[in-house]
């Protein structure tokens, strides 16, 4: 009996510990339970996934309402400015409104290619890539049977924003663009871009090809984690030689569509534009997504969707970038 009496308290302690640790383990399965804080100045809540939401970008700013402190984008549908190091929203206007993204779509196409492909594998151009429905769409001028590496394709997709190359990448990965679009939407959901619906790989789009400024921020943030994307979007010019169907050389030289890189628009003092993506369609207006840094090399993401014209777009983007130094 003495032995039994001594063991009883030990058994009770073990049972209580088991219950307590079991509850603790259950709590950690709740999304964002491992990190959460609120910026009292802006009302923005910053959250970090504990890995339970598979694929969701871990270190991003999350918020419910737009944030503006005496700054406004006139005649622009949407815009954001984010301090990347601190995951802090410096500016947000209409960030959750559904908008056409134009060629900013190609950032998702590139993200998937970088995630799934070897950069040395060969992309063979098929009929679907060549036959663009919009005759005015920007294109490299590919022919059926042309061949290039995936690395060449990504540079030619992003730097001059060639729509035929974007479609070629899509068909190479999924067999056709329709199947690739399913993959795009799956990846968007995994990244937390839950308001996004893609209908093509390049952004020529339909009435249902829609996203938000915030979703594009999530996609761009994740894509920037790959140094290969960083290397591409920082290029002002790109020269390469690919093969036609008869294995003859085809040499091309393309320039960035970014007017800061072309020298047509001056960067703000103390701000360096590192790279980004442009986009323009009738439905989307003029769009621009940038990675910039301040004089201390701190990174920022800046985005404007739906400016009425290109001159206004770059004026507003310059004004937005100036907010970094304010």
N, C-alpha and C positions, 0 to 999 in steps of 0.2 A: 504493500500500500504506500509506503514511503516513496518508493521509486515512481509509482504512478502519479503521486501528488507533485513531485518535482518536474515531471515531464509536461504536466498539464499547462503551466504558464508558458512554457516554450512553444507548445503547439498553438496556443492562442495567438502569440506574437507572430508566428509564421503565417497563420491564416490571415491576420490583419495586414501584414506586409504584402502578401499576395494580392489581396483586394486592392490595396492602395496603389501598388505598381501596375496592376491591371487597369485601373481607372486612368492613371497617368498615361499609359500607352494608348488608350482609346482617345484621349484628348489630343494627342499629337497627330492624329489622323485628320483633324479638321483643317481645311485649307487655310493657309496664312497664319496658323497658330504660333509659329515660331518667331514671328517678327511683325510688329506693327507699331507705328507711331504717327502722330498727327502734328503737322506744322501749324501752330496756332496763328501765325500771321496770315496764311493763305487758306487755311481750312482744308488743305490737301492731305489725304491719308496715304502714306507710303507702305506698301506691303511687299512681302517676299514669300514666295511659295516654299513649302517644306518638302516639295517633291511629290506630294500626293496627286496634284493635278499634273498629269504626265505631259511634258513638253512645254508647259507654260513658262514664259520668260520670267526668270527669277527676279532680276534687279531692275524694275521699272517703276515709274511713278504712276499711281492710280488716284483718280479723283472723280467726283460726281458732277461738279458744276464748273463752268468756264471761269477763268481767272484773268482779270485785267486790272492793272493799277495805273490808271491815267493814260493808257495806250490803247489804240483801237486801229484795226485794219479797215479802212473805208473801201467799200465796193469789193471786198474779198469774202468769199464764202466761208472760209475757215482758216485757222492758223494756230500754230503751237511753237513754243520755244522752251526747251528742256535743258536744264543743267544735268549732264550725263553723270558726272562723278557723284553727285548728291541725289540723283533721281528726283529733282525738284522742278516743278512746273513754274516757269517764270512768266509765261503768258499762254492763254488758251482762249480761243474764240470759236464758237460753233464747232467744238472739237468732236461732238458726237452726232452731228448731222450727217445723213447719208449723202455722199457726193461721188461723182464719177472721178476716178483717179488718173485717167489718161495713161501716159507711159510710165507713171510711177508703179504701175502694175508689174513692169519688168523687174523690179526689185524682188518680187516673190518668185518669178521665173528663175532669176539668177540664184536666189537662195536655195531653191530645190535642186538646181543643177550642181551647185557646189556641195550640197549635202549628199547627193546620190551618185555623182559621176566622177570618173577619173579625168583629169584635165587633158590627158593625152589621147583619150579615145576619139575616134573619128565620127563626125557628124556628117551624114550624107543628106543632101538637100532633096526633098521630095516635092511632089506636086502641090500638096496642101500649103507648104511654106511659100511657094512662088505665087500662087493664085490668091492674092489679097483682094478682098471684096472692095476696099476703098482705093480707088486709083490715085488719090492724092496722098496716101499714107507714105511716110518716110520709109525708104527701103534701101538696102545695099545694092540690089539688082542681081540677085542670085538666079541661077538657072538649075533646072533639074539635073541631078548627078554631080553637082559641085560638091567638094569635100573639104572639110576643115576640122581642126581639133576643137574640142570643147572649150579650151582656153581661148582660142581665136574667136569662137562663136560668142562667148560671154563678153569679150572686149567689144565686138562689133554690135552686140545687142545693146550694151549700156552706154558706150561712149557717143556714137552718133544716133542711138535710139532706133536702130533698124528693125522694123516690124517683121520683115521676112526672116531675119535671123532668129528673133524670139520664137516665132512659130516653128522654125526648124529645130530649135532646142526642145520645144514641147513634144514634137513628133518623135524625136530621137529617144526621149525618155519614156514616153507612154504609148507610142505607136500612132497616135493621132491627138489632135488638140482637145477633143472632147474628153478623152480619158485623162489628159494632163490637167484639165480644169478641175476635175474631181479631186485630183491630188492637191492642187492649189488650195481648194476650199478646206480640205482636211488639214493641211498644214496651217492655214489661217486660224482654224478653230483651236488647234493645238497650241498656238502661240497666244491665244486669248483674244484674237481679232474676231470676235463673235458677231460683229455687225457686218462683216464683209461677205460679199458674194461676187466671185469672179466668173466671167463667162468666156474669157479668152486669155491668152498668154501675154498679150502685148499692150492691151489697153484701148484698142479701137472701140471695143465694147458695144454693149446694147443698153437698153433702158434699165436692165437689171444688173448691170456690171457696176456695183456700188461698194463703197467703203466709207470710212470716216478718217478724219485727221488722226484721231487717237489710235485707230487700228493700224494705220500706216506707220505711225511712230513705233508701235510694238514690232511690226515686221522689220522695219529698218534697224531698230535696236538689236534685234537678234541677228540679222544679216551681217551687221558690222563686227560681230564677234569673229568672223572669218577674215583673216588678214588678206586673203586673195581678193575678196570683194573690195577691201580698202585700197589695195594696189590698183585695181581697175578704175575706181571712181575718182582717183587722184590724177589720172592722166589727162593732159590737155590735148594730146594728139596720139594717134596709134597707127603704126605702119605694119603691114603683114602681107604674106603671100600664101594663098591657098591654091587648091587644084580644081580644075574644071573636070568635066566628065571624061575627058581624054587625057587626064593627068598633066595638062599644060598649066603653067604657072599663071595665076591671076593676082596681080599686086594691087593693093588698095592702101590709101592713106585717108584717115578720117579724123575729124576734129570734134572736140567736146561741144555739146549743145549748151553748155553752161557759159553764160555771158561774162561771169566773173573770170573764168578761165580764158576766154577769148580776148579779154582786155577791153571789151565794150562797156563794161560797168566796173567802177572802182569799188574795191572792198572798203568797208569802214575802217577808220584808224584803229589800230590795236587788235583787229579781228582778221583772222586768216581763214578763208574758205578752203577746206580740205578736199571737198568733193561732194557729189550728190547725184541727183537725177531730176531731169526736167520732164514736163509732160504738157501737151496741148491738144485738145480736141474741141469741137463746137460745144459738146455737152459739158465737158469738164472745165472749160476756160483755160487759163494759164496757171500751171502748177509748178512748184519747185520744192524739193526736199534737199536739205543740205546738212553736212557735218562741218562744223566750224570750230575754231579754237580761239581763246583769248591770248593775251600777251604772255600769260603764264603757262600756256599749252593745255589749259583745261578744255575739254570737249563739250560741245553743245549741239543739239539737234534742232534745226529750224525748218518749219514747214508752212507753206501757203498753198491753199487750194482755191481755184475759181476766181482769180483776178481777171478783170475785164480785158486787159491787153498786156503785152509783154513788158512795155515800158512801166506800166503801173506795178506789175509783178515785182520787178527788180527794185523799184523805188520803195515799195512796201517791205521787201525782204531786207534791204539795207537799213530801213528804219527799225525793223524787227531785230536785226543783229546788233544795232546800236544799244538796244535794251540790255545787252550783256554787260556793257560797261557802266550802266547807270546804277 
